[in-house]
Amino acid sequence: LASIVAAVGCGGLRASVMAAATATTAAPGCGADRDYPFETAQRDGVEYDVKYPGTAVERLRSVLGRVRALGSLDGPWPEVRSQLLAAGGLKEDYSTSHAFNDDNHCDLTTMRGEVSFNSNSDGAVAMISRGNQLGPHIEKASLPELGVGGSWSTCTNGAHLTPPSDVAHVQFSSRIAFKLVWAPPDFTTFVLVDDEGRELKRGTPTGRLPPAHARQRNYALVKGGKYAPAAEAAGAGQPPPEEKAGTCAADASESRAAGA
């Protein structure tokens, strides 16, 4: 897997659509579409996410629908992982063989085509190469039937911060469709959480799992942030934590925490 990560990496993808997001023609209320529970607006007839305009909105909506339709995630790990790739709109091939199989490449991100070819040239995301170019891999591995744009398993590091400072949110200016987090203390159960950390699914797969140290490190990357509580509840055999009172309020809280 190391050679794959080195070749494909989690290259930085700085969003180039921020300026375009300033001119809107309509703005539905926050959470108006429960299939896409984040604030969106329209510009030139195209729906975009107000806070993270690099998001491929319809594609993320499709992924959430597929995740909700998943059955049991308690089977053999290779089969479970195949389900996650398909739900996220990714082909199962050499370029995606690292996805969900290590500590870090556990964010399923859906991004607009115009940001997928950007790079982390400014070093905005720590510990990410300044020269990785993932656009061709994203374009090749993304299943087109989920909507325009692409999918990729981006890096989790930086997700413990508020707001998250990971590849999806900073380089792509995109929300994640879901994040896989292994649950402490045994790290044999995982949760899938949405962009606000709300649990979507949980599973206890069997067979040969990713290495124990990778599963432990995966949780360590989100510990202390909004993506950890659902995993901690699952590890304790508890139901998901109560949801926050609305995603717009959560977004406003993050902005205050960031000094916006």
Buried (B, 14 or more C-beta within 10 A) or exposed (E): EEEBBEEBBBBBBBBBBEEBBEEBEEEBEBBEBEEBBBBBBEBEEEBBBBBBBBBBBBBBBBBBEBBEEBEEBEBEBEEBBEBBBBBBBBBBEEBBBBBBBBBBBBBBBBBBBEBBBBBBEEEBBEEBBEEBBBBEBBEEBBBEEBBBBBBBBBBBBBBBBBBBBBBBBBBBBBBBBBBBBBBBEEBBBBBBBBBBBBBBBBBBBEEEBBEEEBBBBBBBBBBEBBBBBBBBBBBEEEEBEEEEEEBBEBBBBBEEEEEE
